[in-house]
Amino acid sequence: MFSTLIKNAVVVNEGQSLVCDVLIKDGLIEKLGDNISATGGAKEINAEGLYLLPGVIDDQVHFREPGLTTKATIATEARAAVAGGTTSFMEMPNTNPPALTHELLEQKYAIAAAGSVANYSFFMGVANNNTDEVLRTNDRKKEVCGVKIFMGSSTGDMLVDNYLTLHKIFSESEVLIATHCEDENIIKANKAKYPDADNASFHPLIRDAEACFESSFAAIQLAKKYNSRLHVLHISTAKELQLFSNMLPLTDKRITSEVCVHHLHFTADDYAKYGNLIKCNPAIKAPENKAALWEALLDGRLDVIATDHAPHTWEEKQLPYQQAPAGVPLVQHALLLMLQYVKQGRITIEKVAEKMSHAPAQCFQIANRGYIREGYHADLALVDMNNTTTVSKQNILYKCGWSPFEGHTFPASVRYTFVNGQVAYENGKVNEAVRGERLKFDR
């Protein structure tokens, strides 16, 4: 079909960075090595001095379609994703209608097949009254990334607080269970303490560390009781970290964890500047939590870096604090943010590839993606660590049209993004003709 030869890139993969050539043919990585020659009309890219990473796999995004398309669509946000080096995403079920049946889930897959430039998978949603439908996912474990339980309320009406529902899903699900963990009773009690809360600085007081800890603890107790495969999303507190271990290799863990880029970057001190723009659930909290999250990320207690990309319109974010929705658009700039921390010496580029590509592939058992290996899908990001990217209204690709990073200059740039061997993004331009593929899972 088509072939590309990437010459002299610094290939970042499986803990090493080595200069070599990469030959892509018919969507796959055909050969890695030195002095590979282009044959058969292969397009050649001189990548000397550039870094080739496995494409980012974002295991938590909200692309809002169907039903919430004033905020985003699968097509628009997938374009933003590839512009930032993200080649695959897993999208959440709290759309309108929520993805609570397999028929509705397949409708989302059809939308993505028609318009997504990135690879895709969609979580099956859990409600208090759809357990039988959720457990049908057991027969489709190679085709669906997992099931999602909101054990705390967030955007949409999908709070699961029925004791019998939780036990049935944890005891019978054969696929990964991903949880949003915040204790609703604690949040309600905190709201009563702050009835006059009128700005976003109250958000981490209302949705506090205790609410996160108690809910994460409950999910983990259920998982241990039934030996469930549990993945706890967007850990945001130092206290929760005691619930996770680094004593086993990732492939042997039954309970894994995710941290999001905004919890690694912002703190509660930033509400004074950004206000509702960084209002999200779980809340961005006091600085000591950020420090603890970084420590746990580097020592292996936190397994995956993701975004929880969750766009809302600018107008919605200008509403008073209590009416403004929670969520931040992040997928276009997540890799650039982590590369900024590479330049600052906070994390290595090899660790970024591990946490943003290898680990999601391992956690979800994604077939033949997440690594730069011969025979694997050629999902790749070619980045320039000696160039800069300034975020502006002109280059933000989110449908909502804004970013908390507007005006910020990142000390790196994404030059090319390859999706199944095709150039999906090149030097500022998305290739609208590219279509991603449905992710498959080795289960």
C-alpha positions as CSV (number, residue, x, y, z in Angstrom):
1,M,0.0,0.0,0.0
2,F,2.6,2.6,1.1
3,S,6.0,2.7,2.7
4,T,8.1,5.3,4.6
5,L,11.7,5.2,5.7
6,I,12.6,7.3,8.7
7,K,16.4,7.8,8.7
8,N,18.7,8.4,11.7
9,A,16.0,9.0,14.3
10,V,16.7,8.7,18.0
11,V,14.3,5.8,18.7
12,V,12.9,5.9,22.2
13,N,11.6,2.5,23.1
14,E,11.6,0.0,26.1
15,G,13.9,2.0,28.3
16,Q,16.5,2.9,25.6
17,S,17.2,5.7,23.1
18,L,19.2,4.5,20.1
19,V,19.9,6.1,16.7
20,C,18.5,3.9,13.9
21,D,16.4,3.7,10.8
22,V,12.7,2.6,10.8
23,L,11.1,1.2,7.7
24,I,7.3,1.3,7.6
25,K,5.4,-0.8,5.1
26,D,1.6,-1.4,4.7
27,G,0.9,0.1,8.1
28,L,3.4,-1.9,10.1
29,I,6.9,-1.4,11.3
30,E,8.8,-3.7,8.9
31,K,12.4,-3.2,10.0
32,L,14.5,-1.5,12.5
33,G,18.2,-1.1,11.9
34,D,21.2,0.8,10.5
35,N,21.6,1.9,6.9
36,I,18.3,0.7,5.7
37,S,17.8,1.5,2.0
38,A,14.5,2.8,0.6
39,T,13.0,0.6,-2.1
40,G,9.8,0.6,-4.1
41,G,9.3,4.3,-4.0
42,A,9.3,4.6,-0.2
43,K,9.0,8.2,1.1
44,E,12.2,9.0,3.0
45,I,12.2,11.3,6.1
46,N,15.5,12.6,7.4
47,A,15.0,12.5,11.2
48,E,18.6,13.3,12.2
49,G,18.4,14.9,15.7
50,L,14.7,14.1,16.1
51,Y,13.2,11.7,18.6
52,L,10.9,8.9,17.5
53,L,8.5,7.8,20.2
54,P,5.7,5.2,20.2
55,G,2.4,7.1,19.7
56,V,0.7,8.1,22.9
57,I,-2.2,5.9,24.0
58,D,-4.6,8.0,26.0
59,D,-6.7,5.7,28.2
60,Q,-9.2,8.4,29.3
61,V,-10.8,11.0,27.1
62,H,-14.3,12.6,26.7
63,F,-15.0,13.4,23.1
64,R,-18.6,14.3,23.8
65,E,-20.3,12.6,20.9
66,P,-23.1,11.8,20.6
67,G,-25.3,14.5,22.1
68,L,-22.9,17.0,23.4
69,T,-21.4,18.1,20.1
70,T,-21.4,21.8,20.9
71,K,-18.4,21.0,23.1
72,A,-16.6,18.5,20.9
73,T,-16.9,15.7,18.3
74,I,-15.0,12.5,17.9
75,A,-13.6,13.9,14.6
76,T,-12.5,17.3,16.0
77,E,-10.8,15.9,19.1
78,A,-9.1,13.1,17.2
79,R,-7.5,15.8,15.0
80,A,-6.3,17.5,18.1
81,A,-5.0,14.3,19.5
82,V,-2.8,13.4,16.5
83,A,-1.5,17.0,16.4
84,G,-0.1,16.3,19.9
85,G,1.4,12.9,19.1
86,T,-1.5,10.8,20.5
87,T,-2.4,8.0,18.1
88,S,-5.0,6.0,20.1
89,F,-7.6,6.9,22.6
90,M,-10.2,5.3,24.8
91,E,-13.3,7.3,25.3
92,M,-15.7,7.5,28.2
93,P,-19.4,6.6,28.2
94,N,-21.0,9.7,29.7
95,T,-22.3,11.1,26.4
96,N,-25.9,11.8,25.6
97,P,-27.3,9.2,25.5
98,P,-24.8,7.4,27.7
99,A,-23.3,4.3,26.3
100,L,-25.3,1.9,28.5
101,T,-26.1,-0.7,25.9
102,H,-24.0,-2.5,23.3
103,E,-26.2,-1.1,20.6
104,L,-25.4,2.5,21.7
105,L,-21.7,1.6,22.1
106,E,-21.5,0.3,18.5
107,Q,-23.1,3.6,17.3
108,K,-20.0,5.4,18.8
109,Y,-17.7,2.9,17.1
110,A,-19.5,3.7,13.8
111,I,-19.0,7.5,14.3
112,A,-15.3,6.9,14.9
113,A,-14.9,4.7,11.9
114,A,-16.3,7.4,9.7
115,G,-14.4,10.4,11.1
116,S,-11.5,9.6,13.5
117,V,-8.0,10.2,12.3
118,A,-6.7,8.4,15.4
119,N,-7.3,4.8,16.6
120,Y,-10.1,4.3,19.0
121,S,-11.9,2.3,21.6
122,F,-14.9,3.0,23.8
123,F,-15.8,2.0,27.4
124,M,-19.0,0.3,28.2
125,G,-20.9,2.4,30.8
126,V,-22.2,1.0,34.1
127,A,-25.5,2.3,35.6
128,N,-27.3,1.1,38.7
129,N,-29.7,-0.9,36.5
130,N,-27.8,-2.3,33.5
131,T,-25.6,-5.1,35.0
132,D,-26.8,-7.8,32.6
133,E,-26.0,-5.6,29.6
134,V,-22.6,-4.7,31.0
135,L,-21.7,-8.3,31.6
136,R,-22.3,-9.0,27.9
137,T,-19.0,-7.3,27.5
138,N,-17.4,-10.6,28.7
139,D,-18.2,-12.0,25.3
140,R,-16.6,-9.1,23.6
141,K,-13.4,-8.7,25.6
142,K,-11.2,-8.6,22.5
143,E,-13.2,-5.7,21.1
144,V,-14.0,-3.3,24.0
145,C,-11.3,-1.7,26.2
146,G,-13.2,-2.0,29.4
147,V,-16.2,-1.1,31.6
148,K,-16.4,2.3,33.3
149,I,-18.0,2.9,36.8
150,F,-18.5,6.4,38.1
151,M,-18.2,5.8,41.8
152,G,-18.5,9.6,42.2
153,S,-20.7,11.9,40.2
154,S,-19.2,13.9,37.4
155,T,-20.4,15.2,34.0
156,G,-23.6,13.3,33.1
157,D,-25.9,11.3,35.4
158,M,-24.0,8.0,35.7
159,L,-23.3,7.8,39.5
160,V,-23.3,4.1,40.5
161,D,-24.1,3.8,44.2
162,N,-26.1,0.6,44.3
163,Y,-24.3,-2.0,46.6
164,L,-25.6,-4.9,44.6
165,T,-24.7,-3.5,41.3
166,L,-21.1,-2.9,42.4
167,H,-20.7,-6.3,43.8
168,K,-22.1,-8.0,40.7
169,I,-19.9,-6.1,38.3
170,F,-16.7,-6.6,40.4
171,S,-17.5,-10.3,40.9
172,E,-18.5,-11.2,37.3
173,S,-16.7,-8.8,34.9
174,E,-13.9,-10.5,32.9
175,V,-12.7,-7.3,31.4
176,L,-10.9,-4.4,33.0
177,I,-13.0,-2.2,35.3
178,A,-12.1,1.5,35.2
179,T,-13.3,3.7,38.1
180,H,-13.8,7.3,38.8
181,C,-13.5,7.4,42.6
182,E,-14.9,10.2,44.7
183,D,-17.2,9.5,47.7
184,E,-20.6,11.2,47.1
185,N,-21.6,11.4,50.7
186,I,-18.4,13.2,51.7
187,I,-18.8,15.6,48.8
188,K,-22.4,16.4,49.8
189,A,-21.3,17.0,53.4
190,N,-18.5,19.3,52.2
191,K,-20.9,21.3,50.1
192,A,-23.0,21.9,53.2
193,K,-19.9,23.3,54.9
194,Y,-19.3,25.8,52.1
195,P,-22.8,27.0,51.0
196,D,-21.4,30.3,49.8
197,A,-18.6,28.9,47.7
198,D,-18.2,31.4,44.9
199,N,-14.9,30.6,43.1
200,A,-12.9,27.6,42.0
201,S,-10.5,27.7,45.0
202,F,-13.3,26.0,46.9
203,H,-13.3,23.0,44.6
204,P,-10.5,21.0,46.3
205,L,-12.2,21.7,49.7
206,I,-15.5,20.3,48.5
207,R,-14.1,17.4,46.4
208,D,-11.3,16.8,48.9
209,A,-8.6,14.2,49.5
210,E,-10.8,12.2,51.9
211,A,-13.6,11.8,49.3
212,C,-11.0,10.5,46.8
213,F,-9.4,8.2,49.3
214,E,-12.5,6.6,50.7
215,S,-13.9,5.9,47.2
216,S,-10.6,4.5,45.9
217,F,-10.3,2.4,49.0
218,A,-13.8,0.9,48.5
219,A,-13.0,0.1,44.9
220,I,-9.8,-1.6,45.8
221,Q,-11.4,-3.6,48.6
222,L,-14.0,-4.9,46.1
223,A,-11.3,-5.7,43.6
224,K,-9.3,-7.7,46.2
225,K,-12.4,-9.5,47.3
226,Y,-13.2,-10.8,43.8
227,N,-9.8,-10.6,42.2
228,S,-11.1,-8.1,39.7
229,R,-9.0,-6.4,37.1
230,L,-9.3,-2.8,38.4
231,H,-7.8,0.4,36.9
232,V,-8.3,3.5,39.1
233,L,-8.4,6.6,37.0
234,H,-7.0,10.1,37.7
235,I,-5.4,9.7,41.1
236,S,-5.0,13.2,42.6
237,T,-4.0,12.9,46.2
238,A,-1.0,11.9,48.3
239,K,-3.2,9.9,50.6
240,E,-4.5,7.5,47.8
241,L,-0.9,6.5,47.0
242,Q,-0.7,4.2,50.0
243,L,-3.3,2.0,48.2
244,F,-1.0,1.1,45.3
245,S,2.1,-1.0,45.0
246,N,5.3,-1.1,42.9
247,M,6.3,-4.6,44.1
248,L,5.1,-6.4,41.0
249,P,5.8,-5.9,37.3
250,L,2.9,-4.1,35.5
251,T,1.9,-7.2,33.6
252,D,1.3,-9.0,36.9
253,K,-0.7,-6.3,38.6
254,R,-4.5,-6.8,39.1
255,I,-4.9,-3.3,40.4
256,T,-3.4,-0.4,38.4
257,S,-3.5,3.3,38.5
258,E,-3.5,6.4,36.3
259,V,-2.4,10.0,36.9
260,C,-3.4,12.8,34.6
261,V,-1.2,15.6,33.2
262,H,-3.1,18.4,34.9
263,H,-2.6,16.9,38.4
264,L,1.1,16.6,37.6
265,H,1.3,20.3,36.5
266,F,-1.2,22.5,38.3
267,T,-1.9,22.9,42.0
268,A,-4.6,24.6,44.1
269,D,-2.4,27.8,44.0
270,D,-3.3,28.1,40.3
271,Y,-7.0,28.7,40.8
272,A,-6.2,32.4,41.4
273,K,-5.0,32.6,37.8
274,Y,-7.1,30.1,35.9
275,G,-10.3,29.8,38.0
276,N,-12.9,27.6,36.4
277,L,-10.6,26.8,33.4
278,I,-8.9,24.2,35.6
279,K,-12.0,23.2,37.5
280,C,-12.1,19.4,37.0
281,N,-13.2,16.2,38.8
282,P,-11.3,15.0,40.8
283,A,-10.1,18.5,41.8
284,I,-6.6,19.8,41.4
285,K,-5.4,20.0,45.0
286,A,-2.8,21.5,47.3
287,P,0.9,21.4,46.1
288,E,2.0,18.6,48.4
289,N,-0.2,16.3,46.4
290,K,1.5,17.2,43.1
291,A,4.9,16.4,44.7
292,A,3.7,13.0,45.9
293,L,2.2,12.2,42.6
294,W,5.5,12.8,40.8
295,E,7.3,10.6,43.4
296,A,4.8,7.8,42.9
297,L,5.0,8.1,39.1
298,L,8.7,7.7,39.0
299,D,8.8,4.8,41.5
300,G,6.1,2.8,39.8
301,R,3.1,3.1,42.1
302,L,1.4,5.2,39.4
303,D,1.3,3.2,36.2
304,V,-0.1,5.3,33.3
305,I,-0.1,9.0,32.3
306,A,-3.3,10.1,30.6
307,T,-5.3,13.4,30.1
308,D,-9.0,13.0,31.1
309,H,-9.5,15.4,28.1
310,A,-12.9,16.9,28.9
311,P,-13.8,20.0,26.8
312,H,-16.6,22.5,27.6
313,T,-17.4,25.7,25.7
314,W,-15.7,28.9,26.8
315,E,-19.1,30.4,27.6
316,E,-19.8,27.5,30.0
317,K,-16.5,28.0,31.8
318,Q,-17.4,31.7,32.3
319,L,-20.4,30.8,34.4
320,P,-20.3,31.2,38.2
321,Y,-18.2,28.6,40.0
322,Q,-21.1,26.4,41.1
323,Q,-22.7,26.3,37.6
324,A,-19.5,26.0,35.6
325,P,-18.9,22.4,34.4
326,A,-15.8,20.5,35.4
327,G,-13.3,19.4,32.8
328,V,-10.2,20.6,30.9
329,P,-9.2,20.1,27.3
330,L,-5.7,18.6,27.2
331,V,-5.1,15.9,24.6
332,Q,-3.3,18.2,22.1
333,H,-0.7,19.3,24.6
334,A,-0.2,16.4,27.0
335,L,2.9,15.0,25.3
336,L,4.4,18.5,24.9
337,L,3.9,19.1,28.6
338,M,5.7,15.9,29.5
339,L,8.5,16.7,27.1
340,Q,8.8,20.1,28.9
341,Y,9.4,18.1,32.1
342,V,12.0,16.1,30.3
343,K,13.8,19.3,29.3
344,Q,13.6,20.4,33.0
345,G,15.1,17.1,34.2
346,R,12.1,15.9,36.1
347,I,11.5,12.8,34.0
348,T,13.4,11.0,31.3
349,I,12.1,10.7,27.7
350,E,12.3,6.9,28.1
351,K,10.0,7.1,31.1
352,V,7.5,9.3,29.2
353,A,7.3,6.6,26.5
354,E,6.8,4.0,29.2
355,K,4.0,5.7,31.0
356,M,2.2,7.2,28.0
357,S,2.6,4.3,25.5
358,H,4.0,1.1,26.8
359,A,2.0,1.0,30.0
360,P,-1.4,1.7,28.5
361,A,-0.8,-1.0,26.0
362,Q,0.2,-3.4,28.8
363,C,-2.7,-2.4,31.2
364,F,-5.3,-2.9,28.6
365,Q,-3.6,-5.8,26.7
366,I,-3.8,-3.8,23.4
367,A,-2.8,-6.0,20.5
368,N,0.5,-5.0,18.7
369,R,0.6,-1.3,19.7
370,G,2.4,0.9,22.2
371,Y,6.0,-0.1,21.2
372,I,8.4,0.4,18.4
373,R,8.8,-3.2,17.4
374,E,9.0,-5.0,14.1
375,G,5.5,-6.3,13.2
376,Y,3.7,-3.8,15.3
377,H,1.4,-1.1,14.0
378,A,3.3,2.0,13.0
379,D,1.8,4.4,15.5
380,L,4.6,6.9,16.0
381,A,5.4,10.5,17.0
382,L,8.5,12.2,15.7
383,V,9.4,15.1,17.9
384,D,11.9,17.9,17.9
385,M,13.4,18.6,21.3
386,N,15.2,21.7,20.0
387,N,12.2,23.5,18.6
388,T,9.3,25.3,20.4
389,T,5.5,25.3,20.2
390,T,3.6,28.4,21.3
391,V,-0.1,27.6,22.0
392,S,-2.4,30.1,20.3
393,K,-6.0,30.4,19.2
394,Q,-4.8,29.8,15.7
395,N,-3.3,26.4,16.4
396,I,-5.7,25.0,19.1
397,L,-7.7,22.2,17.3
398,Y,-10.2,21.5,20.1
399,K,-13.7,22.3,19.0
400,C,-14.1,24.4,22.2
401,G,-11.3,26.6,20.9
402,W,-9.5,27.3,24.2
403,S,-6.8,25.8,26.3
404,P,-5.3,26.6,29.8
405,F,-2.0,26.6,28.0
406,E,-2.9,29.4,25.6
407,G,0.1,31.8,25.3
408,H,2.5,29.2,26.8
409,T,5.6,28.1,24.9
410,F,6.6,24.5,25.1
411,P,10.3,23.7,24.5
412,A,9.5,20.9,22.0
413,S,7.4,20.3,19.0
414,V,5.6,17.4,17.3
415,R,6.8,17.2,13.7
416,Y,5.1,14.1,12.4
417,T,2.4,11.7,13.8
418,F,1.9,8.3,12.1
419,V,-1.3,6.3,12.6
420,N,-1.0,2.8,11.2
421,G,1.9,4.0,9.0
422,Q,0.1,6.9,7.5
423,V,1.1,10.5,8.1
424,A,-1.8,11.8,10.1
425,Y,0.0,15.0,11.1
426,E,2.9,16.8,9.5
427,N,4.4,20.1,10.5
428,G,1.2,21.8,11.6
429,K,-1.2,20.1,9.3
430,V,-3.6,17.2,9.9
431,N,-4.2,14.8,7.1
432,E,-8.0,14.7,7.0
433,A,-8.0,11.6,4.8
434,V,-6.4,9.3,7.4
435,R,-8.7,7.0,9.3
436,G,-7.7,5.2,12.5
437,E,-8.6,1.7,13.4
438,R,-10.6,0.0,16.2
439,L,-8.2,-1.2,18.9
440,K,-8.1,-4.9,19.5
441,F,-7.2,-6.6,22.7
442,D,-5.2,-9.8,23.5
443,R,-7.4,-11.3,26.1
